């Protein structure tokens, strides 16, 4: 039996870079399925929970998530860009990703600029 199956980690979803998905952290929760997220590219965005996972997953402040930034949204300096939240990682998946060095240091909870 391998170590991964003992911890309950089967497959861990990685962001699909070809379709534009990136890692992000939840900073604030606004309600109405909207949140402020800090993405691995260093930008703050307004994230919207995707309809497919809306009723199935509870997302809290500080969670590691996968987002898909909207490329059709024109960003201005006084208005935040938008993105769609497509996945939330559980604690055991986050520790698995950290051990393998997949999570950027920018997304460490202590490094996030507010």
Legacy VTK file of the C-alpha trace (Angstrom):
# vtk DataFile Version 3.0
C-alpha trace
ASCII
DATASET POLYDATA
POINTS 114 float
0.000 0.000 0.000
1.460 3.378 -0.960
1.626 6.429 1.265
-0.794 8.352 -0.921
-3.590 5.806 -0.545
-3.107 5.748 3.251
-3.747 9.493 3.424
-6.805 9.267 1.205
-5.292 11.212 -1.685
-6.095 9.558 -4.983
-5.844 11.964 -7.864
-5.201 15.630 -7.222
-6.480 18.026 -9.874
-3.855 20.366 -11.264
-4.804 23.615 -13.003
-5.175 23.130 -16.754
-2.687 25.732 -17.991
-3.804 25.383 -21.620
-7.304 26.573 -20.771
-5.911 29.368 -18.564
-6.584 27.914 -15.088
-4.359 29.089 -12.218
-4.046 28.655 -8.443
-5.585 31.297 -6.149
-6.433 31.930 -2.481
-9.737 33.249 -1.136
-9.219 36.563 0.685
-12.755 37.834 1.316
-16.252 36.452 0.930
-18.809 38.936 -0.399
-21.859 36.672 -0.556
-24.068 35.817 -3.519
-21.428 33.265 -4.679
-18.788 35.978 -5.098
-15.381 36.228 -3.436
-12.220 38.275 -3.604
-9.313 36.056 -4.624
-5.561 36.566 -4.959
-4.211 34.722 -7.998
-0.761 33.279 -8.601
-0.103 35.922 -11.273
-0.158 38.562 -8.490
-3.578 40.068 -9.255
-6.665 40.439 -7.097
-9.894 39.392 -8.797
-13.573 38.876 -8.038
-14.273 35.149 -8.210
-17.656 33.627 -8.961
-18.400 30.049 -7.920
-19.127 27.908 -10.954
-22.702 26.586 -11.079
-21.596 22.959 -11.265
-19.917 23.113 -7.823
-22.079 25.790 -6.201
-24.249 23.480 -4.095
-21.624 20.753 -3.556
-18.639 22.656 -2.153
-18.302 25.102 0.745
-15.531 27.616 0.121
-14.081 29.494 3.090
-11.654 32.350 3.583
-8.063 31.173 3.059
-8.928 28.156 0.886
-6.681 27.188 -2.021
-8.711 27.118 -5.221
-8.356 26.887 -8.991
-9.723 29.816 -10.985
-10.198 30.548 -14.652
-9.738 34.305 -15.331
-12.138 35.899 -17.754
-10.159 36.978 -20.789
-13.107 38.805 -22.373
-13.401 41.175 -19.367
-11.572 44.463 -19.974
-9.553 45.335 -16.866
-9.345 48.929 -15.719
-7.213 50.308 -12.902
-10.155 51.103 -10.589
-12.102 47.888 -11.269
-10.996 44.348 -10.366
-10.912 41.643 -13.023
-13.233 38.670 -12.743
-12.749 34.916 -12.753
-14.651 31.687 -12.282
-13.859 29.369 -9.362
-13.703 25.823 -10.714
-12.153 23.756 -7.894
-11.408 23.814 -4.137
-8.642 21.754 -2.594
-9.060 19.801 0.656
-6.423 19.884 3.397
-4.831 16.553 2.478
-4.626 17.591 -1.195
-2.947 20.882 -0.220
-0.320 19.067 1.860
0.308 16.678 -1.059
0.786 19.632 -3.427
3.089 21.398 -0.943
5.310 18.346 -0.505
5.795 18.187 -4.258
6.379 21.946 -4.624
3.416 22.579 -6.925
1.986 25.591 -5.034
3.751 28.924 -5.728
5.281 30.630 -2.660
3.335 33.770 -3.543
0.157 31.978 -2.402
1.429 31.208 1.107
-1.137 32.717 3.472
1.527 34.908 5.148
2.784 36.382 1.837
-0.515 37.607 0.378
-0.721 41.402 0.057
-4.114 42.791 1.022
LINES 1 115
114 0 1 2 3 4 5 6 7 8 9 10 11 12 13 14 15 16 17 18 19 20 21 22 23 24 25 26 27 28 29 30 31 32 33 34 35 36 37 38 39 40 41 42 43 44 45 46 47 48 49 50 51 52 53 54 55 56 57 58 59 60 61 62 63 64 65 66 67 68 69 70 71 72 73 74 75 76 77 78 79 80 81 82 83 84 85 86 87 88 89 90 91 92 93 94 95 96 97 98 99 100 101 102 103 104 105 106 107 108 109 110 111 112 113
